[in-house]
Amino acid sequence: MSPKELLYIEDALGHTQQIKKVCSDFSNQVGDTELSNFLSEIAKKQQNTFDRFYNLL
């Protein structure tokens, strides 16, 4: 794997983790239960995406 490809993968993993963190944080702050559950589900899916992508390495 080239250094450029590795940097791309690191960026993608970092973005996935950032999206997960933002959704999780907002989920804990929002008062609407339905919206909170929706954001929690997005956070879980982002973690699953991260795990699957990381395991490919």
Summary of the structure (lengths in Angstrom):
residues: 57
radius of gyration: 13.7
end to end distance: 10.2
largest distance: 45.8
contacts: 137
relative contact order: 0.16
helix: 89%
strand: 0%
